[in-house]
Amino acid sequence: MDELYEKRMRDLLGDEFDAYVDSMQVELYQGLRISPRKQSVDRTREQLPFLGRPSPFAANTWYVGGKLGLHPAHVQGLFYLQEPSASSAVSVLDVQPSDTVLDLCAAPGSKSTQIADAIEDGFLLSNEIDPKRAQILVSNVERMGVENFMVTNMDSPTLCRQVEGMFDRVLVDAPCSGEGMMKKHEAALAGWSYDNVLLCAARQKDILKEAWKALKPGGTMVYSTCTYAPEENEANIAWLLDQFEDAILDPIDVPWGRSGFAIGGLDENQARAVRRIFPMDGGEGHFIARLKKSENASCAKARAAWSDGVKIPAQAQAFLEEQLDEDDSQTIGYRFYETSERKDGTLVCGMNHPFLVLKKGKVLRQGVQVGTLVKKRFEPAYAFYLSRTAAHYSKTRTETTLEQMNAYFHGEQLGISAPSGYRALCYKDIPYGFGKSSSGRITNKLPKGLRLLMHSKIREIEVDGHESE
């Protein structure tokens, strides 16, 4: 352990420093969050007999152990693997069903997908500045069945200056020095330096300054990090309160974690209003602060605008009518659509919220990719079959075994007799992909980039740690 880092942690923790050192020698806390988007939490729990004790940091979260990335329920988007204390920031954000929410530093998507679980007719904009991480974000948002969303890949000034005053909630889970992730990433400990702490703190201020612009008057912002450094935590909150007269620190009243420190410009009362989590508290390390923007705050006019989109192409509508049941509460498909011209045809996307039109920056995805119109032929998208709508309303379900699911993810055709046409391939009634049925077999439509390596396999984990396939 770096001598300067050790001294700083001794100064912060006092008598608890030895307990912190001991915590570094035990296994990394692992957890998962069950999503209610595709089926009830109780039903998913029945499929996961290995769940440990519930986590205190958020609803529908549990401690777990082992490698679960290839569990069928994970592949289907029924749960997200997430370090337990990482769920705390979204709990504090307190998202409401109709909120518009900005997750400004969103990759890989744990907090974005947690936010989406609380949204019904609202909208989520998830942004990531790093292009590779932004693609991972898209993949995770789609796997979890999110529908009313947009994923962008741009810096915070380019984005936030277009959407001034547009969001009810803003989450800034800022890139940081990662002191709370030292057990997960050895490089975080080996590469620690005070210069990097200061560099991160300066970058976080730049992000916060832009994020504040995107927040509506009366809106809520949560700032979080996974580091212990006061320069990146308490000092940044003190700076933000000094920088913006319309910023109000909103005390966090929760049973987990502990108060912050009266350090970096925060007084005792302000320190009690924020929250810290150390490994001794059941998580790897987090800092969370919540702020309100004054109701009478002035706000520049947004350059972005909402659009009701376009009329859905007839071929896409016919596809949706073929695929989805209609009942009293659900109109076939989505209420709003957008189309875009690509080399391979016209891409059709849909959601149940108006589309956000940005004038600058890179938009990677908005709404659910329904499919592509190629001349007069409509080809469905893989993402459509992972959506909440497909999970709830598909009438082309074709149940498969775990062995057949494995074969699908290795690119194989399936010898299954089913009605002709595109079929939603399911395991335990939840879609994981699709294929085209004809002459007693189903042609595999899994994108090649998603195929598993030869020796990988979808597997279930039993309560005693044994696998089944």
Wavefront OBJ file of the C-alpha trace (Angstrom):
o trace
v 0.000 0.000 0.000
v 1.361 3.429 -0.965
v 2.616 5.256 2.148
v 0.755 8.460 1.337
v -2.449 6.523 0.629
v -2.083 4.653 3.935
v -1.595 7.912 5.857
v -4.653 9.479 4.207
v -6.825 6.488 5.068
v -5.533 6.463 8.669
v -6.447 10.130 8.987
v -9.945 9.479 7.573
v -10.777 6.313 9.492
v -8.899 6.647 12.781
v -9.673 3.617 14.956
v -11.353 1.848 12.011
v -8.243 1.797 9.846
v -7.247 -1.731 10.931
v -10.745 -2.976 10.095
v -10.381 -1.379 6.655
v -7.035 -3.124 6.104
v -8.585 -6.434 7.155
v -11.442 -5.883 4.680
v -8.935 -5.690 1.840
v -7.975 -9.310 2.500
v -11.457 -10.786 2.134
v -13.383 -11.558 -1.045
v -14.845 -8.775 -3.134
v -18.507 -8.163 -2.418
v -20.614 -9.404 -5.326
v -24.269 -8.736 -5.909
v -27.069 -8.786 -8.427
v -30.191 -6.761 -9.035
v -33.344 -8.444 -10.338
v -35.269 -6.370 -12.864
v -39.081 -6.438 -12.856
v -39.303 -5.379 -16.508
v -39.775 -8.766 -18.152
v -41.312 -10.842 -15.365
v -42.050 -10.496 -11.673
v -39.171 -10.347 -9.222
v -40.654 -13.283 -7.286
v -40.712 -15.480 -10.384
v -37.088 -14.680 -11.189
v -36.088 -15.356 -7.593
v -37.483 -18.870 -7.954
v -34.968 -19.427 -10.766
v -32.040 -18.247 -8.624
v -31.738 -20.563 -5.613
v -28.173 -19.376 -4.991
v -29.175 -15.860 -3.825
v -27.587 -14.813 -0.551
v -28.906 -12.262 1.907
v -30.684 -9.153 0.591
v -28.538 -6.070 0.113
v -29.553 -3.000 2.159
v -28.643 -0.504 -0.552
v -31.548 -0.906 -3.004
v -34.720 -2.853 -3.634
v -34.477 -6.212 -5.426
v -30.737 -6.621 -4.754
v -28.919 -9.577 -3.181
v -25.403 -10.671 -2.309
v -24.141 -13.541 -4.448
v -20.944 -15.380 -5.281
v -19.537 -17.176 -8.293
v -19.538 -16.554 -12.019
v -23.053 -15.805 -13.231
v -22.554 -13.984 -16.532
v -23.680 -17.032 -18.545
v -26.656 -17.921 -16.379
v -29.704 -18.010 -18.700
v -31.551 -15.396 -16.620
v -28.602 -13.021 -17.022
v -28.461 -13.561 -20.766
v -32.217 -12.909 -20.923
v -31.886 -9.623 -19.047
v -33.705 -10.745 -15.912
v -30.878 -9.640 -13.621
v -27.832 -7.377 -13.695
v -24.592 -8.176 -11.885
v -23.704 -5.169 -9.754
v -21.448 -4.616 -6.742
v -23.937 -4.127 -3.879
v -23.088 -0.566 -2.820
v -23.098 0.608 -6.451
v -26.906 0.471 -6.371
v -27.086 3.072 -3.604
v -26.847 6.158 -5.819
v -29.987 5.335 -7.823
v -31.874 4.531 -4.620
v -31.109 8.033 -3.407
v -32.036 9.548 -6.792
v -35.623 8.343 -6.133
v -36.766 8.185 -9.765
v -40.519 8.511 -10.386
v -42.398 6.709 -13.204
v -42.881 9.779 -15.440
v -39.475 11.387 -14.869
v -37.042 12.412 -17.561
v -33.627 11.267 -16.315
v -30.068 11.952 -17.477
v -27.319 9.488 -16.538
v -24.328 11.504 -17.648
v -21.455 9.038 -17.099
v -23.399 5.864 -17.723
v -21.201 2.965 -18.908
v -21.317 0.060 -18.460
v -25.000 0.506 -17.610
v -25.669 -0.807 -14.104
v -27.146 2.461 -12.877
v -28.911 3.264 -16.171
v -30.727 -0.058 -16.166
v -31.588 0.426 -12.487
v -33.052 3.848 -13.325
v -35.018 2.310 -16.197
v -36.680 -0.145 -13.810
v -38.377 2.828 -12.111
v -39.491 4.531 -15.337
v -42.860 3.774 -16.944
v -43.836 6.609 -19.284
v -40.747 8.712 -18.613
v -37.457 8.868 -20.547
v -33.825 7.986 -19.874
v -30.836 9.545 -21.615
v -27.637 7.593 -20.937
v -24.374 9.190 -22.047
v -20.825 7.855 -22.166
v -17.818 9.751 -23.497
v -15.654 6.684 -24.234
v -16.724 5.091 -27.569
v -15.943 1.471 -26.621
v -17.646 1.748 -23.242
v -20.608 3.441 -24.938
v -21.123 0.350 -27.114
v -21.100 -1.844 -23.997
v -23.696 0.516 -22.518
v -25.944 0.033 -25.566
v -25.625 -3.744 -25.290
v -26.551 -3.803 -21.596
v -29.478 -1.395 -21.967
v -30.896 -3.525 -24.785
v -30.295 -6.815 -22.943
v -32.264 -5.512 -19.968
v -35.246 -4.641 -22.165
v -35.176 -0.858 -21.733
v -37.489 0.915 -24.199
v -37.888 4.664 -23.529
v -34.232 5.545 -23.813
v -31.454 7.245 -25.736
v -27.726 6.431 -25.648
v -25.263 9.137 -26.655
v -21.496 9.222 -27.017
v -20.236 12.756 -26.393
v -18.571 15.012 -23.850
v -20.683 16.666 -21.171
v -20.526 20.241 -22.568
v -21.729 19.131 -26.016
v -24.667 17.266 -24.501
v -25.681 19.377 -21.513
v -25.676 22.709 -23.350
v -28.295 21.301 -25.711
v -30.618 19.993 -22.996
v -30.576 22.847 -20.490
v -33.377 22.537 -17.975
v -34.898 19.413 -19.559
v -34.385 16.741 -16.877
v -36.236 16.004 -13.636
v -33.332 13.918 -12.346
v -29.639 13.901 -13.184
v -27.140 11.285 -12.045
v -23.443 12.081 -12.142
v -21.638 8.868 -11.214
v -18.348 10.511 -11.985
v -15.145 8.906 -13.262
v -12.852 8.877 -10.251
v -9.612 7.541 -8.797
v -11.452 4.316 -7.905
v -10.129 3.782 -4.404
v -13.238 1.778 -3.583
v -12.479 -0.644 -6.427
v -8.980 -1.625 -5.337
v -9.981 -5.213 -4.579
v -11.667 -5.579 -7.955
v -8.934 -3.917 -9.982
v -5.396 -4.387 -8.628
v -4.203 -1.662 -10.994
v -6.241 0.866 -8.998
v -4.059 0.188 -5.949
v -0.782 -0.230 -7.815
v -1.324 2.933 -9.854
v -2.667 5.164 -7.081
v -1.224 8.668 -6.874
v -2.268 11.915 -5.254
v -1.755 13.675 -8.578
v -4.417 11.417 -10.091
v -6.814 12.255 -7.241
v -6.377 15.957 -8.004
v -6.762 15.340 -11.748
v -10.005 13.447 -11.151
v -11.321 16.134 -8.803
v -10.760 18.835 -11.428
v -12.442 16.746 -14.129
v -15.405 16.068 -11.846
v -15.924 19.796 -11.316
v -16.033 20.293 -15.073
v -18.668 17.564 -15.403
v -20.752 18.866 -12.488
v -20.757 22.395 -13.910
v -22.283 21.106 -17.160
v -24.636 18.597 -15.536
v -26.216 21.309 -13.401
v -27.366 23.059 -16.582
v -29.392 20.011 -17.667
v -31.390 19.912 -14.423
v -34.875 21.464 -14.300
v -35.711 24.055 -11.641
v -36.992 21.959 -8.729
v -35.120 18.911 -10.044
v -32.819 16.501 -8.196
v -29.185 15.671 -8.889
v -27.196 12.875 -7.290
v -23.404 12.974 -7.377
v -21.575 9.752 -6.599
v -18.109 8.236 -6.819
v -16.500 4.926 -5.889
v -13.536 6.571 -4.205
v -12.721 7.590 -0.626
v -10.767 10.762 -1.491
v -12.329 13.879 0.133
v -10.993 15.985 -2.741
v -13.321 14.081 -5.085
v -16.215 13.907 -2.640
v -16.903 16.427 0.137
v -14.689 19.094 -1.460
v -16.549 18.862 -4.778
v -19.927 19.215 -3.067
v -18.690 22.258 -1.159
v -17.434 23.691 -4.458
v -20.768 23.084 -6.204
v -22.736 24.743 -3.381
v -20.430 27.739 -3.605
v -20.556 27.831 -7.415
v -24.359 27.710 -7.792
v -26.606 29.856 -5.625
v -29.615 27.773 -6.674
v -28.054 24.520 -5.361
v -29.509 23.114 -2.140
v -27.961 20.143 -0.328
v -30.746 17.609 0.304
v -30.056 15.390 3.352
v -29.989 11.642 2.695
v -31.906 9.704 5.338
v -31.163 5.999 4.870
v -30.324 3.138 7.272
v -27.127 2.101 5.487
v -23.639 3.569 5.303
v -22.447 6.513 7.368
v -22.198 10.289 7.302
v -19.508 12.100 5.353
v -16.643 14.047 6.883
v -16.552 17.721 7.854
v -13.682 18.281 5.485
v -12.963 19.968 2.165
v -15.285 22.885 2.922
v -18.308 21.040 4.346
v -19.419 21.866 7.884
v -20.702 19.288 10.364
v -24.367 19.623 9.346
v -23.551 19.356 5.650
v -21.330 16.333 6.265
v -24.247 14.569 7.958
v -26.365 15.232 4.848
v -24.155 13.137 2.529
v -23.445 9.405 2.660
v -20.325 7.260 2.577
v -19.957 3.495 2.303
v -16.801 1.640 3.332
v -16.127 -2.108 3.098
v -16.981 -2.320 6.804
v -20.519 -1.231 5.822
v -21.122 -4.124 3.416
v -20.020 -2.560 0.124
v -16.742 -1.865 -1.611
v -16.883 1.906 -1.339
v -19.166 4.733 -2.398
v -19.860 8.398 -1.787
v -23.322 9.851 -2.482
v -24.659 13.398 -2.236
v -28.083 14.664 -3.303
v -28.838 18.227 -4.362
v -31.967 20.111 -5.351
v -32.144 22.979 -7.805
v -34.234 25.863 -6.514
v -37.771 26.075 -7.942
v -37.174 29.675 -9.031
v -33.787 29.015 -10.641
v -33.234 30.698 -13.995
v -32.640 28.395 -16.934
v -31.547 28.979 -20.522
v -33.767 27.688 -23.306
v -32.898 24.187 -24.436
v -31.591 23.773 -27.980
v -32.911 20.220 -28.160
v -36.598 19.477 -28.713
v -39.076 16.627 -28.402
v -40.506 15.076 -31.556
v -43.512 12.795 -32.054
v -41.541 11.012 -34.760
v -42.937 9.624 -37.989
v -45.642 7.260 -39.170
v -44.531 3.649 -38.951
v -43.912 1.967 -42.339
v -46.681 -0.452 -43.287
v -44.295 -3.429 -43.451
v -43.096 -2.760 -39.894
v -46.674 -2.438 -38.645
v -47.579 -5.741 -40.286
v -44.589 -7.377 -38.584
v -45.649 -6.076 -35.162
v -49.217 -7.273 -35.658
v -47.854 -10.708 -36.545
v -45.596 -10.795 -33.488
v -47.569 -9.180 -30.680
v -50.837 -9.838 -28.888
v -53.140 -6.897 -28.377
v -55.255 -6.456 -25.273
v -57.167 -3.643 -23.592
v -54.006 -2.056 -22.188
v -51.638 -2.404 -25.119
v -51.739 -1.061 -28.638
v -49.658 -3.123 -31.042
v -46.089 -1.828 -30.947
v -45.164 1.626 -29.707
v -46.788 5.064 -29.755
v -43.869 6.890 -31.428
v -41.507 5.853 -34.209
v -38.391 7.169 -35.919
v -36.781 5.961 -39.129
v -33.266 6.512 -40.440
v -31.701 5.657 -43.765
v -28.711 3.308 -43.699
v -26.719 1.434 -46.324
v -28.616 -1.761 -45.536
v -32.081 -0.162 -45.567
v -34.384 1.926 -43.401
v -33.999 1.366 -39.660
v -37.260 1.540 -37.663
v -37.155 2.333 -33.918
v -40.060 2.727 -31.519
v -40.866 3.703 -27.947
v -43.653 5.060 -25.784
v -42.203 8.539 -25.367
v -41.480 11.353 -27.850
v -38.025 11.263 -29.407
v -35.326 13.741 -28.375
v -33.805 15.665 -31.280
v -30.204 16.773 -30.694
v -28.377 19.067 -33.088
v -24.836 18.009 -32.136
v -22.997 14.924 -30.957
v -23.259 11.209 -31.619
v -26.484 9.331 -30.918
v -25.915 5.571 -30.791
v -29.465 4.463 -30.103
v -32.892 5.881 -29.348
v -35.854 3.632 -28.667
v -36.094 -0.074 -29.437
v -34.692 -1.226 -32.765
v -37.722 -2.952 -34.265
v -35.993 -3.860 -37.521
v -34.885 -2.747 -40.964
v -36.949 -2.212 -44.076
v -34.957 -3.558 -47.022
v -36.809 -2.593 -50.203
v -40.236 -4.130 -49.459
v -38.977 -6.749 -47.012
v -38.919 -6.143 -43.242
v -36.111 -7.806 -41.267
v -36.547 -7.759 -37.466
v -33.792 -6.682 -35.090
v -32.365 -8.878 -32.332
v -32.907 -6.007 -29.867
v -36.669 -6.135 -30.428
v -36.860 -9.658 -28.994
v -35.020 -8.543 -25.844
v -37.477 -5.692 -25.242
v -40.069 -5.540 -22.491
v -42.795 -5.451 -25.147
v -41.638 -8.718 -26.720
v -41.331 -10.346 -23.290
v -44.902 -9.433 -22.347
v -46.821 -9.506 -25.598
v -45.124 -11.899 -28.015
v -47.515 -14.401 -29.592
v -44.781 -16.205 -31.548
v -43.142 -17.736 -28.487
v -41.294 -20.973 -29.128
v -40.073 -22.647 -25.956
v -36.626 -24.268 -26.042
v -34.523 -26.361 -23.707
v -31.332 -25.103 -22.088
v -29.409 -27.347 -24.493
v -31.140 -25.673 -27.463
v -30.459 -22.238 -25.979
v -26.784 -23.175 -25.811
v -26.842 -24.315 -29.429
v -28.459 -21.031 -30.468
v -25.724 -18.961 -28.834
v -23.125 -21.035 -30.667
v -24.731 -20.124 -33.985
v -26.473 -23.433 -34.685
v -29.818 -23.993 -36.361
v -32.499 -25.568 -34.180
v -34.449 -28.672 -35.157
v -37.792 -27.448 -33.875
v -41.165 -27.664 -35.618
v -43.062 -24.397 -35.262
v -45.401 -22.263 -37.375
v -43.523 -20.607 -40.248
v -42.125 -17.119 -39.884
v -40.101 -15.251 -37.280
v -40.278 -16.850 -33.830
v -39.398 -15.505 -30.376
v -37.095 -18.168 -28.913
v -37.745 -18.565 -25.198
v -36.379 -20.312 -22.157
v -38.870 -20.597 -19.294
v -41.213 -18.360 -21.310
v -38.826 -15.359 -21.615
v -37.325 -14.537 -25.046
v -33.565 -14.584 -25.522
v -33.413 -14.225 -29.325
v -35.210 -15.105 -32.526
v -35.052 -17.262 -35.618
v -37.021 -17.978 -38.768
v -39.071 -21.156 -38.798
v -39.479 -23.227 -41.967
v -39.692 -26.948 -42.830
v -39.208 -28.238 -39.283
v -36.204 -26.139 -38.365
v -35.460 -22.632 -37.092
v -32.741 -20.661 -38.848
v -30.463 -18.889 -36.363
v -30.738 -15.069 -36.502
v -28.319 -14.284 -33.668
v -25.859 -11.540 -34.723
v -22.469 -13.185 -35.246
v -20.735 -10.838 -32.816
v -22.865 -12.217 -29.964
v -21.989 -15.878 -30.461
v -20.273 -17.651 -27.581
v -16.798 -19.090 -27.829
v -16.636 -22.825 -28.465
v -16.001 -23.867 -24.841
v -18.387 -21.342 -23.230
v -21.873 -22.446 -22.290
v -25.116 -21.135 -20.874
v -25.444 -22.755 -17.466
v -27.615 -22.685 -14.391
v -26.109 -22.632 -10.918
v -27.813 -24.647 -8.224
v -27.897 -23.686 -4.557
v -24.959 -25.991 -3.746
v -22.798 -24.478 -6.479
v -23.285 -27.300 -8.983
v -24.026 -26.522 -12.628
v -26.698 -27.846 -14.933
v -26.975 -27.404 -18.682
l 1 2 3 4 5 6 7 8 9 10 11 12 13 14 15 16 17 18 19 20 21 22 23 24 25 26 27 28 29 30 31 32 33 34 35 36 37 38 39 40 41 42 43 44 45 46 47 48 49 50 51 52 53 54 55 56 57 58 59 60 61 62 63 64 65 66 67 68 69 70 71 72 73 74 75 76 77 78 79 80 81 82 83 84 85 86 87 88 89 90 91 92 93 94 95 96 97 98 99 100 101 102 103 104 105 106 107 108 109 110 111 112 113 114 115 116 117 118 119 120 121 122 123 124 125 126 127 128 129 130 131 132 133 134 135 136 137 138 139 140 141 142 143 144 145 146 147 148 149 150 151 152 153 154 155 156 157 158 159 160 161 162 163 164 165 166 167 168 169 170 171 172 173 174 175 176 177 178 179 180 181 182 183 184 185 186 187 188 189 190 191 192 193 194 195 196 197 198 199 200 201 202 203 204 205 206 207 208 209 210 211 212 213 214 215 216 217 218 219 220 221 222 223 224 225 226 227 228 229 230 231 232 233 234 235 236 237 238 239 240 241 242 243 244 245 246 247 248 249 250 251 252 253 254 255 256 257 258 259 260 261 262 263 264 265 266 267 268 269 270 271 272 273 274 275 276 277 278 279 280 281 282 283 284 285 286 287 288 289 290 291 292 293 294 295 296 297 298 299 300 301 302 303 304 305 306 307 308 309 310 311 312 313 314 315 316 317 318 319 320 321 322 323 324 325 326 327 328 329 330 331 332 333 334 335 336 337 338 339 340 341 342 343 344 345 346 347 348 349 350 351 352 353 354 355 356 357 358 359 360 361 362 363 364 365 366 367 368 369 370 371 372 373 374 375 376 377 378 379 380 381 382 383 384 385 386 387 388 389 390 391 392 393 394 395 396 397 398 399 400 401 402 403 404 405 406 407 408 409 410 411 412 413 414 415 416 417 418 419 420 421 422 423 424 425 426 427 428 429 430 431 432 433 434 435 436 437 438 439 440 441 442 443 444 445 446 447 448 449 450 451 452 453 454 455 456 457 458 459 460 461 462 463 464 465 466 467 468 469
